[in-house]
Amino acid sequence: MTTILFAAGDRNWPAWEGPLREALAEAGIEANLTQRCDPAEADALIYAPKGDTPKDFTPFINCRLVQSLWAGVEQIVTIPTLTQPLCRMVDPGLTQGMVEYVAGHVLRAHLGLDAIMNAQDGTWAPVIPPLASQRRVAMLGLGALGAACGQALAALGFNVLGWSRSEKSLDAITCYHGKAGLRAVLEQANIVVTLLPATAATENLLNAETLALLPRGASIINPGRGTLIDDDALLAALDTGQIAQATLDVFRTEPLPPAHPYWAHPRVTVTPHIAADTRPVTAARVVAENLRRMLANEPLLNRVDRDAGY
C-alpha cells in the first residue's frame, strides 16, 4: 500500500483529510494517508512549508513525489536536501479565484470607481470612462494563472498585452517576451497586473526605471509576489502621480506591518493575501492525479524546473 505523508501542518489537516480521501478513492488509489510515519516509509509528501513541516528531506529515501499545496514554490525549491520530484499546485479553484480577483480590480481601476466613491460631495459631475477595448492591460506573467486572467479580461473586451521571459503564443493576448518586450508592454499599458513567480530574475521588476515607462496615471495590481515591486519606487511614483493607484495583495513581509506606508497611503489598497487560495475540494483531485501518475510512472503535472525556480 502506498504511504502518503500529509506534511502541510496540523491546522490544515481537518480541512484536507476528507477531500483527499475522497479524491484518492475516486482515482482508485489504495493509500495510507497519514500525518505521521517513518520518513523512510513515505512514498509521497503532500507539502506546505508551514511551522513544523519537514525542512530536511534527507530521511525520505523512498519518496517519489513532493506535491506542494501552493502555487508559489520559492520557499521550497531552495531547500538543498530536496532532491525528490517537486510539483507546484495548479488548481481550477485557485485559478478561478485569481481570475475573479484580477477581473474585479481591473474593472475597478478601469471604471475609476475610487474617484467616484471619493467624490460623493453632492456635486453632479459625470465622468464617462472609455470602453474596455480602449484600455490596454499588461499581464506580466503568462503561466497558468496569468494566461487565464489575461484571457478572461480579453473576453470582457480589454486590449490585453502579455509579457513573459520566454516566447509564448496565447489566444486573445498580444504576447511579448524578453527585455525589449517588457519595455514595449509597459510603454502601452494603462493597467498592469503582475503574476510572476518570485525569482532572482523577477525581483524588483517594477522599479523606478520601469515604472517611469508607463503612461502617466497607470494603475498597478499585484496579486503575484511582493518581491516583484520595489516598494520605495512605487511609493515615490504614487506621490508624483505617475502611478494613479495600486492594489497590492502580496508583500515582502506578511502580515504587512501596521506601520508600513502602504496602509495609510490614499492611493494604495491593501488586501491581505486573499487573491487566490488553494481550495481542498478541487485541489485534492490535482493531488490524486499526480499520485496516480507517480504510481503509473507517467509524467507528473506541473513539475518544478529547479533551474528556473518554478
KOLFI-931009 format. One line per 3 residues: number of its first residue (from 1); their letters; for each residue x, y, z of C-alpha. Coordinates in Angstrom, 2 decimals, always signed. Each point is the difference from the previous one (the first is absolute). Layout:
NUM) a) X,Y,Z; ...
// end
This chain:
1) mtt) +0.00,+0.00,+0.00; +1.22,+3.49,-0.86; +0.86,+2.19,+3.00
4) ilf) -0.78,+3.68,-0.45; +1.21,+2.40,+2.67; -2.06,+3.15,+0.47
7) aag) +2.79,+2.44,+0.87; -1.94,+3.24,-0.26; -0.64,+0.86,+3.64
10) drn) -2.36,-1.30,+2.65; -2.34,+2.97,-0.45; -0.62,-0.92,-3.64
13) wpa) -0.71,-3.68,+0.62; -3.71,+0.27,+0.94; -0.82,+1.91,-3.20
16) weg) +2.04,-2.27,-2.26; -0.50,-3.50,+1.37; -3.51,-0.58,-1.30
19) plr) +0.52,+1.41,-3.54; +3.31,-1.87,-0.35; -1.47,-3.35,+1.05
22) eal) -2.91,+0.50,-2.38; +2.27,+0.99,-2.90; +2.32,-2.95,+0.59
25) aea) -2.98,-2.38,+0.00; -1.30,+1.53,-3.25; +3.44,-0.50,-1.56
28) gie) +0.09,-3.63,+1.14; +3.03,+0.52,+2.23; +0.28,-2.17,+3.10
31) anl) +2.09,+2.06,+2.36; +0.98,+0.52,+3.59; -0.63,+3.74,+0.26
34) tqr) +1.56,+1.13,+3.27; +1.47,+2.91,+1.92; +2.68,-2.14,+1.63
37) cdp) +2.24,-2.74,-1.32; +3.61,-1.14,-0.16; +1.51,+2.29,-2.70
40) aea) +1.47,-3.03,-1.78; -3.53,-1.40,-0.44; -1.41,+3.04,-1.77
43) dal) -0.55,-0.49,-3.73; -1.25,+3.58,-0.45; -0.36,+3.23,+1.96
46) iya) -2.87,+2.48,-0.19; +1.88,+3.09,+1.06; -0.19,+3.62,+1.11
49) pkg) +2.92,+1.69,+1.79; -1.90,+0.94,+3.15; +1.05,-0.25,+3.63
52) dtp) +1.45,-3.40,+0.84; -0.25,-1.51,-3.50; +3.21,-1.74,-1.18
55) kdf) +2.88,+2.21,-1.08; +2.51,-2.85,-0.41; -0.98,-2.49,-2.68
58) tpf) +3.01,-2.29,+0.45; -1.94,-2.65,+1.99; -2.65,-0.38,-2.73
61) inc) +2.06,-2.51,-1.95; -2.96,-1.66,-1.76; -2.03,+3.13,-0.76
64) rlv) -0.85,+0.35,-3.69; -2.08,+3.18,+0.11; -0.21,+3.17,+2.07
67) qsl) -3.31,+1.62,-0.92; -0.20,+3.62,+1.13; -3.38,+1.41,+0.98
70) wag) +1.17,+3.45,-1.04; +0.27,+1.52,-3.48; +3.22,+1.77,+1.01
73) veq) +2.94,-2.19,+0.94; +2.72,+2.57,+0.74; +0.11,-1.09,+3.66
76) ivt) +0.33,-3.65,-1.00; +2.17,-0.21,-3.10; +3.04,+1.41,+1.78
79) ipt) +0.09,-2.73,+2.69; +3.33,-1.71,-0.80; -1.02,-3.48,+1.19
82) ltq) -3.13,-0.04,-2.15; +1.11,-2.14,-2.92; -3.29,-1.85,-0.50
85) plc) -2.34,+1.05,-2.85; -1.83,+3.17,+1.06; -3.32,+1.08,-1.50
88) rmv) -1.79,+3.30,+0.57; -3.75,+0.37,+0.34; -2.00,+1.00,-3.05
91) dpg) -3.61,-0.36,+1.07; -3.24,+1.00,-1.76; -1.38,+1.54,+3.19
94) ltq) +3.16,+2.03,+0.59; -0.03,+1.15,-3.62; -3.65,+1.04,+0.15
97) gmv) +0.63,+1.94,+3.22; +2.88,+1.86,-1.60; -2.01,+0.78,-3.13
100) eyv) -2.80,+1.47,+2.13; +2.42,+2.12,+2.07; +1.86,+1.33,-3.04
103) agh) -3.13,+0.69,-2.04; -1.65,+1.79,+2.90; +2.93,+2.31,+0.69
106) vlr) +0.75,+0.64,-3.66; -3.64,+1.06,-0.48; +0.25,+2.16,+3.11
109) ahl) +3.05,+1.79,-1.41; -1.47,+0.20,-3.50; -3.30,+1.53,+1.17
112) gld) +1.72,+2.39,+2.41; -2.14,-1.19,+2.89; +2.36,+1.35,+2.67
115) aim) -0.32,+3.55,-1.32; -3.77,-0.35,-0.29; -0.35,-1.23,+3.59
118) naq) +2.31,+2.71,+1.32; -1.99,+2.73,-1.77; -3.33,-0.59,+1.75
121) dgt) -0.31,+3.68,+0.97; -3.31,+0.94,-1.62; +1.58,+1.24,-3.23
124) wap) -1.47,-1.47,-3.21; +3.05,-0.39,-2.26; -0.25,-2.98,-2.34
127) vip) +3.28,-1.51,-1.17; -0.54,-2.63,-2.69; +2.73,-2.66,-0.12
130) pla) +1.24,-1.34,-3.32; -1.13,-3.40,-1.17; +2.11,-2.98,+0.98
133) sqr) +1.21,-0.33,-3.59; +1.68,+3.39,+0.40; +1.87,-1.06,+3.12
136) rva) +3.28,-1.94,-0.18; +0.67,-2.48,+2.78; +3.49,-1.48,+0.40
139) mlg) +0.16,-3.49,+1.46; +3.53,-0.58,+1.29; +0.29,-3.77,+0.24
142) lga) -1.70,-2.42,-2.38; +0.00,-3.23,+1.97; -3.23,-1.81,+0.79
145) lga) -1.33,+2.83,+2.18; +1.17,+2.87,-2.20; -1.35,-1.61,-3.16
148) acg) -3.40,-0.68,+1.60; -0.27,+3.55,+1.35; +1.13,+1.57,-3.27
151) qal) -2.50,-1.99,-2.05; -2.82,+0.83,+2.42; +0.81,+3.70,-0.33
154) aal) +0.11,-0.33,-3.78; -3.46,-1.59,+0.13; -1.19,+3.16,+1.79
157) gfn) +1.29,+2.03,-2.93; +3.35,+1.24,+1.35; +3.02,+0.34,-2.25
160) vlg) +2.29,-2.46,+1.80; +3.77,+0.07,-0.40; +1.95,-2.86,+1.55
163) wsr) +3.65,-0.27,+0.98; +2.07,-2.98,+1.00; +3.72,-0.72,+0.17
166) sek) -0.24,-2.58,-2.82; -2.00,+0.20,-3.19; -3.66,-1.05,+0.17
169) sld) -3.06,+0.05,-2.21; -3.47,+0.22,+1.57; -3.44,+0.59,-1.45
172) ait) -1.39,+3.53,+0.58; +3.29,+1.29,+1.51; +2.68,+1.92,-1.89
175) cyh) +3.13,-1.65,+1.37; +3.44,+1.53,+0.53; +3.13,-1.38,+1.60
178) gka) +3.49,+0.99,+1.05; +1.36,+3.38,+1.05; -1.14,+1.84,-3.11
181) glr) -3.44,-1.56,+0.29; -0.37,+1.17,+3.61; +0.75,+3.56,-1.02
184) avl) -2.47,-0.16,-2.88; -2.78,-1.33,+2.24; +0.55,+2.51,+2.79
187) eqa) +0.10,+2.96,-2.37; -3.53,-0.87,-1.13; -1.68,-1.19,+3.19
190) niv) -2.69,+1.91,+1.86; -0.38,-2.79,+2.58; +2.73,-2.46,+1.01
193) vtl) -0.67,-3.36,+1.66; +2.98,-1.93,+1.39; -0.25,-3.80,+0.18
196) lpa) +3.62,-1.08,-0.14; +1.83,-2.41,+2.31; +2.48,+1.29,+2.55
199) taa) +3.46,-0.65,-1.42; +3.29,+1.88,-0.17; -0.90,+1.01,-3.57
202) ten) -3.38,+1.51,+0.96; +0.96,+1.79,+3.23; -0.75,+3.74,-0.24
205) lln) -1.21,-0.40,-3.58; -2.15,+3.06,+0.61; +2.51,+2.59,+1.13
208) aet) +0.62,+3.72,-0.52; +1.16,-0.57,-3.58; -2.78,-2.32,-1.11
211) lal) -2.78,+1.90,+1.79; +1.11,+3.12,-1.87; -0.67,-1.79,-3.31
214) lpr) -3.74,-0.19,+0.71; -2.40,+2.65,-1.26; -0.59,+2.52,+2.77
217) gas) -2.93,-0.98,+2.21; +0.29,-3.76,-0.50; -1.25,-2.45,+2.63
220) iin) +1.86,-2.95,+1.55; -1.62,-3.21,+1.25; +2.31,-2.51,+1.68
223) pgr) -1.46,-3.36,+1.06; +3.25,-1.77,-0.95; +2.94,+0.39,+2.36
226) gtl) +1.12,+2.87,+2.22; +3.56,-0.10,-1.31; -1.12,+0.98,-3.51
229) idd) -0.27,+3.66,+1.02; +2.55,+2.41,+1.41; -2.14,+1.44,+2.82
232) dal) +1.87,+3.30,+0.28; -0.20,+0.56,-3.76; -3.72,-0.71,-0.05
235) laa) -0.69,+2.36,+2.90; +1.97,+2.73,-1.76; -1.90,-0.57,-3.25
238) ldt) -3.31,+0.15,+1.87; +1.00,+3.28,+1.66; +0.81,+1.63,-3.35
241) gqi) -3.13,-1.32,-1.73; +1.99,-2.09,-2.47; -1.95,-2.91,+1.46
244) aqa) -3.60,+0.91,+0.81; -0.90,-2.97,+2.15; +1.43,-3.31,+1.22
247) tld) -1.87,-3.04,+1.25; +2.39,-2.30,+1.86; -0.78,-3.47,+1.31
250) vfr) +3.53,-1.31,+0.68; +2.92,+1.50,+1.88; +3.63,-0.66,+0.92
253) tep) -1.04,-0.37,+3.63; -3.34,-1.59,+0.83; -2.08,+0.95,+1.84
256) lpp) +0.81,+3.51,-1.21; +1.35,+1.91,+3.07; -2.51,+2.52,+1.41
259) ahp) +2.47,+2.87,-0.46; +0.65,-0.71,-3.68; -0.70,+3.06,-2.22
262) ywa) -2.32,-2.03,-2.24; -2.68,-0.13,+2.70; -0.41,+3.78,+0.18
265) hpr) +0.66,+0.96,-3.61; -3.16,+1.43,-1.61; +0.78,-1.60,-3.37
268) vtv) +0.73,-3.50,+1.28; -2.48,-2.78,+0.70; +1.37,-2.79,+2.18
271) tph) -1.66,-3.42,-0.11; +1.32,-2.69,+2.40; +1.26,-2.66,-2.44
274) iaa) -3.49,-1.09,-1.03; +0.20,+0.12,-3.80; +0.05,-3.78,-0.33
277) dtr) +0.20,-2.87,+2.42; +0.35,-3.74,-0.41; -3.44,-1.47,+0.56
280) pvt) +0.12,-3.59,+1.25; -3.10,-1.21,-1.86; +1.48,+0.73,-3.43
283) aar) +3.72,-0.21,+0.81; -0.30,-3.48,+1.51; -0.80,-1.33,-3.47
286) vva) +3.20,+1.56,-1.36; +1.97,-1.69,+2.79; -1.66,-3.35,-0.72
289) enl) +0.71,+0.25,-3.72; +3.69,+0.62,+0.61; +0.12,-2.92,+2.42
292) rrm) -1.63,-2.18,-2.64; +2.61,+1.15,-2.51; +2.79,-0.71,+2.48
295) lan) -1.24,-3.54,+0.52; -0.42,-0.54,-3.75; +3.43,+1.48,-0.81
298) epl) -1.64,+2.67,-2.15; +1.24,+3.61,-0.33; -1.00,+2.10,+3.00
301) lnr) -2.19,+3.08,-0.28; +1.57,+3.41,+0.66; +3.44,-1.32,+0.88
304) vdr) +2.30,+2.76,+1.17; +3.03,+0.95,-2.07; +2.69,+0.35,+2.69
307) dag) +2.17,+2.26,-2.17; -2.86,+2.38,-0.81; -1.34,-0.11,+3.55
310) y) -3.62,-0.77,-0.92
// end
